[in-house]
Amino acid sequence: MNENEETGTEGVERTDEAAPPAPPGGRRRRLLVIGVAAAVVVGIFVVALRVAPQSEPATTAAGPSPAAQESAAPPAAPSSAPPADTQTPAAQQPPDEGPQFESWVGEVAGWLDIPQRAMHGYALATVTIGQEKPGCELSWVTLAALGKVTSDHGRVGGSAIGDDGTMIQPLDTVALEDFSGASISVPGAAGPMQLSPAMWETFAANAEGAEPRKQNIDDAALTAARALCDEDRDLAEGGDWLDGVTTFQKAPLFQHRVLATANVYGTVGQDATPPNPAALQAVNFSIDKIGLPYVWGGNGEEKGDLGFDCSGLTTAAYGSTGMTLQRTADWQFRSVPLIPAGEEPKLGDLIFYGVPDTKIHHVGIYIGNQQMIDAPTFGQAVQVHPYRTDGDDYAGAGRPA
């Protein structure tokens, strides 16, 4: 694991097992937050997924230094599934009607740039399925993450969800591609949740018993909820959660983005104060780059590279907010305000590894619930990782001003 001082590039191996996620907190939102525990779920089994880069990682013209090649060990392959005995806290429910419900919807939707009508649909579906199948433990963060990744909450292509919950312009199949250009769209998928024909035929639902409408967010979200909870899944269990999401889309790129988005939504939803806008923007930028290959010295597609190295990703993420960071992990560590030792990082914090007195060799961006997004090393893609692992050389976290 090293960083080339002259070129400002870095590589790192992440091979250790994940540390247990910390329990969610915040008494003020206990009655208002739906399924904070869902963010814990994704933290427990996120190491079970790995997004492979779509091409061999490129290098700078001179190529990696011999020292870099010698010290970068082969990346460890994450386990194929979470432990069978994984347990997580039960999901919490929001107020199920009245002003308190609407106040919660408006507040959290505003924080997360989720259209209020879409948020209402996700929350309503969560309340309804909680009554139908209380053992499912479905959280709004799962439905909202699916809605974000599939259709940007109905906004893809310039459309929007109307006041009655129906798409102003009907959404047919949204084109989803990986970074090689290969299509990963589900044939025939439609509506704000991009439900497949088979899923719609099997689970189509309307909470009031009327004819279900695929282009309506209330019906689509409830249909998605029933599909997720099928087969008596307990979505507070990591394996069941992943099985449920996989029924929508098997592509690892899709699954990783849903995992990351659910982490962010759960983290923001459980807090008593709104997130820092720049931090949230930097995190969202990083989620959009999941699946790009690690490139030694890479600064991303915007700069003409196939992908990123670790500090290239964090530099670009905060660059998208108008903020300038130093280019290497070591320089970033020495130029941003560090959080006190032992303090839990916050959304958007930079996570550093190395020896503070001599050399910082790796950096990622924190997305909450003990997780970060990073460009790990040669042969891997931008992806989600636990930020603490047994035997790591975690050096601390910094908070860009």
C-alpha positions in Angstrom: 0.0 0.0 0.0 1.6 3.2 -1.1 1.2 6.6 -2.6 3.6 7.9 -5.2 4.8 11.3 -3.9 5.9 12.6 -7.3 2.8 11.8 -9.3 0.3 12.1 -6.5 -1.3 8.6 -7.0 -2.2 6.0 -4.6 -3.1 2.3 -4.2 -4.5 0.4 -1.2 -5.6 -3.0 -0.3 -8.7 -3.5 1.8 -8.7 -7.1 3.0 -10.0 -7.2 6.6 -13.4 -8.3 8.0 -15.9 -5.6 8.8 -16.3 -4.3 12.3 -19.9 -4.4 13.7 -21.9 -1.3 12.8 -22.7 1.1 15.6 -26.4 1.2 16.7 -28.4 4.1 15.4 -29.2 6.9 17.9 -31.3 10.0 18.2 -34.2 9.9 20.6 -36.0 12.9 18.9 -36.7 11.0 15.7 -37.7 7.6 17.2 -41.3 8.1 16.2 -40.6 9.9 13.0 -37.8 7.9 11.3 -38.9 4.8 9.4 -36.5 1.9 9.5 -33.2 3.5 10.6 -32.1 -0.1 11.0 -32.2 -0.6 7.3 -29.0 1.4 7.0 -27.5 -1.0 9.5 -28.5 -3.9 7.3 -26.6 -2.7 4.3 -23.6 -2.1 6.5 -23.5 -5.7 7.7 -23.5 -7.3 4.2 -22.2 -4.6 1.9 -18.9 -6.5 1.8 -20.8 -9.4 0.1 -21.0 -7.4 -3.1 -18.1 -6.4 -5.3 -18.5 -4.3 -8.5 -15.9 -5.5 -11.0 -14.4 -2.8 -13.2 -15.5 -2.9 -16.8 -12.0 -2.8 -18.2 -8.4 -3.3 -17.1 -7.3 -0.3 -15.1 -5.3 2.2 -17.1 -2.1 3.8 -15.8 -0.3 7.1 -16.4 2.0 7.2 -19.4 5.0 6.1 -17.4 3.0 3.4 -15.6 3.0 2.6 -11.9 6.4 2.7 -10.2 8.1 -0.6 -9.4 7.5 0.1 -5.7 3.8 0.5 -6.3 3.6 -2.8 -8.2 5.6 -4.7 -5.6 3.7 -3.4 -2.6 0.1 -3.7 -3.9 -1.1 -7.2 -2.8 -3.8 -8.9 -4.8 -7.3 -7.6 -3.6 -9.2 -9.9 -1.4 -12.6 -11.2 -2.8 -15.4 -10.4 -0.4 -17.6 -13.3 0.8 -20.5 -14.2 -1.5 -23.1 -13.8 1.2 -23.6 -12.4 4.7 -23.5 -14.7 7.7 -26.6 -16.8 8.0 -27.1 -15.7 11.7 -27.0 -11.9 10.9 -29.4 -10.1 13.1 -30.3 -6.4 13.1 -32.7 -4.2 15.2 -36.3 -4.1 14.1 -37.3 -1.3 11.7 -39.2 1.7 13.2 -42.4 3.2 11.8 -43.4 6.8 11.2 -46.6 8.3 12.4 -49.2 6.7 10.2 -51.5 9.6 9.6 -52.2 13.2 10.2 -50.0 16.4 10.5 -47.1 14.6 12.1 -46.8 12.2 9.1 -46.9 15.1 6.6 -44.5 17.1 8.6 -42.0 14.3 8.7 -42.4 13.7 4.9 -41.8 17.3 4.1 -38.8 17.7 6.4 -36.8 14.6 5.3 -37.7 14.9 1.7 -36.4 18.4 1.6 -33.1 17.4 3.2 -32.5 14.6 0.7 -33.8 16.3 -2.5 -36.6 13.7 -2.8 -39.8 15.2 -4.3 -42.3 15.4 -1.5 -45.0 13.5 -3.5 -42.5 10.6 -4.1 -41.5 10.6 -0.4 -45.2 10.5 0.5 -45.5 7.4 -1.6 -42.5 5.6 -0.1 -43.7 6.4 3.5 -47.3 5.4 2.8 -46.2 2.1 1.3 -44.0 1.5 4.3 -46.9 2.1 6.7 -49.2 -0.1 4.7 -46.9 -3.0 4.4 -46.1 -2.7 8.1 -49.7 -3.4 8.8 -50.0 -6.2 6.2 -46.7 -7.9 7.0 -45.2 -6.6 10.3 -42.6 -9.3 10.2 -41.1 -7.9 7.0 -39.5 -4.9 8.7 -39.5 -2.8 5.4 -37.9 0.6 5.7 -38.6 3.7 3.6 -34.9 4.0 2.9 -35.1 0.8 0.7 -38.0 2.0 -1.3 -36.5 5.5 -1.7 -33.1 4.1 -2.7 -34.8 2.0 -5.4 -36.8 5.0 -6.6 -33.6 7.1 -6.8 -31.5 4.6 -8.7 -34.2 3.5 -11.1 -35.8 6.8 -12.1 -34.4 9.6 -9.9 -37.8 9.6 -8.1 -39.7 9.9 -11.3 -37.6 12.9 -12.6 -35.6 11.1 -15.3 -36.0 12.4 -18.8 -37.6 15.6 -17.5 -40.8 13.9 -16.2 -42.2 14.4 -12.7 -44.8 13.0 -10.3 -48.0 14.9 -10.3 -50.0 16.0 -7.2 -52.2 12.8 -7.5 -49.1 10.6 -7.5 -49.2 9.8 -11.2 -46.4 10.5 -13.7 -47.0 13.7 -15.7 -45.3 11.9 -18.6 -45.5 8.1 -18.4 -42.1 6.4 -17.9 -41.3 3.5 -20.1 -38.1 1.5 -19.6 -35.3 3.8 -18.4 -32.0 3.1 -20.1 -29.5 1.9 -17.5 -25.9 1.1 -18.6 -22.7 0.1 -16.9 -19.5 1.9 -17.6 -18.7 -0.4 -20.5 -21.8 0.8 -22.2 -23.6 -2.6 -21.7 -27.4 -2.3 -21.0 -28.5 -3.5 -17.6 -32.1 -2.3 -18.0 -34.9 -4.8 -17.2 -36.8 -5.3 -20.4 -40.4 -3.9 -20.2 -39.8 -2.1 -16.9 -41.9 1.0 -16.4 -43.2 3.6 -14.0 -41.4 5.5 -11.3 -40.2 2.3 -9.6 -39.3 0.6 -13.0 -41.3 -2.5 -12.1 -40.8 -5.4 -14.5 -43.9 -6.9 -16.2 -43.6 -10.1 -14.2 -43.3 -8.2 -10.9 -46.3 -6.0 -11.8 -48.4 -9.1 -12.8 -47.6 -10.8 -9.5 -47.7 -8.0 -6.9 -49.7 -5.1 -8.4 -51.4 -3.3 -5.5 -53.5 -0.4 -4.5 -53.9 0.4 -0.8 -57.6 1.2 -1.3 -58.5 -1.8 -3.4 -58.9 0.2 -6.6 -57.3 -0.8 -9.9 -53.5 -0.5 -9.5 -51.7 2.0 -11.7 -48.1 1.3 -12.7 -47.4 5.0 -13.4 -48.6 6.0 -9.9 -46.0 6.3 -7.2 -48.4 5.1 -4.4 -49.3 1.9 -6.2 -45.8 1.4 -7.6 -44.2 1.8 -4.2 -46.7 -0.6 -2.5 -46.2 -3.1 -5.3 -42.4 -2.9 -4.8 -42.9 -3.3 -1.1 -44.9 -6.5 -1.6 -42.3 -7.8 -3.9 -39.5 -7.1 -1.3 -41.5 -8.7 1.4 -42.5 -11.8 -0.6 -41.4 -15.3 0.6 -41.7 -14.1 4.2 -38.5 -12.1 4.0 -37.3 -10.2 7.1 -35.7 -7.2 5.6 -33.9 -6.5 8.9 -31.8 -9.5 8.0 -29.0 -8.8 5.6 -29.4 -11.8 3.4 -33.2 -11.3 3.0 -32.7 -7.6 2.2 -30.2 -8.5 -0.6 -32.5 -11.2 -1.9 -35.3 -8.7 -2.1 -33.3 -6.0 -3.9 -32.0 -8.7 -6.3 -35.6 -9.4 -7.5 -35.5 -5.9 -9.0 -32.1 -6.1 -10.7 -29.3 -8.6 -10.6 -26.6 -6.2 -11.9 -23.9 -5.6 -9.1 -23.6 -2.0 -10.2 -27.3 -1.4 -9.5 -27.2 -3.3 -6.2 -24.2 -1.3 -4.9 -25.8 2.0 -5.8 -29.0 1.0 -3.9 -26.9 -0.1 -1.0 -25.0 3.2 -0.9 -28.1 5.3 -1.4 -29.9 3.4 1.4 -27.0 4.1 3.7 -27.1 7.8 3.0 -30.9 8.1 3.4 -30.8 6.1 6.6 -28.0 8.2 8.0 -29.7 11.5 7.2 -33.1 10.3 8.3 -32.0 9.4 11.8 -30.3 12.7 12.4 -32.0 15.6 14.2 -30.5 18.3 11.9 -30.2 18.6 8.1 -27.0 17.4 6.4 -24.3 19.7 5.2 -25.3 20.4 1.5 -21.7 20.2 0.2 -21.1 16.9 2.0 -24.3 15.4 0.7 -23.4 16.6 -2.9 -19.9 15.1 -2.6 -21.4 11.8 -1.4 -24.0 11.7 -4.2 -21.2 12.4 -6.7 -19.3 9.4 -5.4 -22.4 7.2 -5.6 -22.7 8.1 -9.3 -19.1 6.9 -9.8 -19.6 3.5 -8.3 -18.4 0.9 -10.9 -15.7 3.0 -12.5 -12.3 1.2 -12.4 -9.4 2.2 -10.2 -6.9 4.1 -12.4 -3.5 5.0 -11.0 -3.5 8.8 -11.1 -7.0 8.9 -12.5 -9.2 12.0 -12.2 -12.4 10.6 -13.6 -14.3 10.9 -16.9 -14.6 14.6 -16.6 -10.8 14.9 -16.9 -10.5 12.3 -19.7 -9.6 9.3 -17.5 -11.3 5.9 -17.4 -11.6 6.1 -13.6 -10.1 7.3 -10.3 -7.5 6.6 -7.8 -8.5 7.2 -4.2 -7.6 10.9 -3.8 -8.7 11.5 -7.4 -12.2 10.5 -6.4 -12.4 12.6 -3.2 -10.9 15.6 -5.1 -13.5 15.3 -7.8 -16.4 14.7 -5.3 -15.7 17.9 -3.5 -14.7 19.7 -6.7 -18.3 19.1 -7.8 -19.4 21.4 -4.9 -16.9 24.1 -5.9 -14.5 23.2 -3.2 -10.8 22.6 -4.0 -8.9 19.8 -2.2 -5.2 19.0 -2.4 -4.6 16.2 -4.8 -3.0 13.4 -2.7 -4.3 11.5 0.3 -1.4 12.8 2.4 -1.9 16.4 1.4 -5.6 16.2 2.1 -4.9 14.8 5.5 -2.6 17.7 6.3 -4.8 20.4 4.9 -8.4 19.7 6.1 -9.6 20.1 9.7 -9.3 16.8 11.5 -12.1 15.5 13.8 -11.1 14.6 17.4 -9.8 11.1 17.9 -12.6 8.7 18.8 -15.3 10.9 17.4 -17.6 9.2 14.8 -17.2 10.6 11.3 -20.1 12.4 9.7 -21.6 12.2 6.2 -19.0 13.4 3.7 -16.0 13.3 6.0 -12.7 12.1 4.5 -11.4 8.8 5.9 -7.6 8.4 6.1 -5.2 5.5 6.4 -1.5 5.4 7.0 0.9 6.8 9.6 0.1 10.4 10.5 3.7 11.3 11.4 5.1 10.0 8.1 2.7 9.1 5.3 -1.0 8.8 4.6 -1.6 6.4 1.7 -5.3 6.1 1.2 -8.5 8.1 1.5 -12.2 7.5 1.1 -15.5 9.4 1.7 -17.8 8.5 4.6 -21.4 7.8 3.8 -22.7 6.9 7.3 -23.4 3.7 9.1 -19.7 2.8 9.3 -19.4 2.8 5.5 -17.4 4.7 3.0 -17.0 4.9 -0.8 -13.5 4.6 -2.2 -11.4 3.6 -5.2 -9.6 0.7 -3.5 -6.7 -0.5 -5.6 -5.7 -2.0 -8.9 -8.2 -4.4 -10.4 -11.1 -3.1 -8.3 -13.8 -0.5 -9.0 -15.2 2.4 -7.0 -17.4 0.7 -4.4 -18.7 0.7 -0.8 -16.5 -0.5 2.1 -16.6 -0.6 5.9 -14.4 2.2 7.0 -12.9 0.2 9.9 -11.5 -3.3 9.6 -9.6 -5.5 12.0 -5.9 -4.6 11.8 -6.3 -1.6 9.6 -4.1 1.5 9.8 -6.9 4.0 10.2 -5.4 7.4 10.8 -8.4 9.5 11.4 -11.0 11.6 9.6 -11.1 15.1 8.3 -14.0 17.4 7.5 -13.5 19.7 4.5 -14.5 23.2 5.4 
